[in-house]
Amino acid sequence: MFFDPGDSYLILKIMGVMIFIVMSTIHCVKMGFPFKKALPLCALMAIAAFAVSKTWYIVQHLLGREYYSVMNWTSVWYEAGSVFYGWMLGGTLAAILFCRIHRWPFYKIFSGLIPWILVAQILNRL
């Protein structure tokens, strides 16, 4: 089963990501950017943040903090936690890349997205 009915951690993590995507997209649209590009930006940031956070956590453990005794990498990915700086690094790199490709001002976009990144992280850590 994907999650147990009592698994509030996963539910809060999903809520945080959804709040980030919705509110960040609204912010970008209010600043005058087209919805068809604002939504992919925010979704890309969330996906990149999740992937980098998990990967960073696994690399930390492979380099010595703890040792994974499981050799099945699928279960390692599923059981791995996440780290805040991985979320920030992944989301920021995705935003920089997207803004460069579409020639958007990164500082204007990112300054409005930071509060929603923090709301997502608060729900993630709750």
Secondary structure, 3 states (H helix, E strand, C coil): CCCCCCCHHHHHHHHHHHHHHHHHHHHHHHCCCCHHHHHHHHHHHHHHHHHHHHHHHHHHHHCCCCCCCCCCHHHHHHHCCCCHHHHHHHHHHHHHHHHHHHCCCHHHHHHHHHHHHHHHHHHHHC
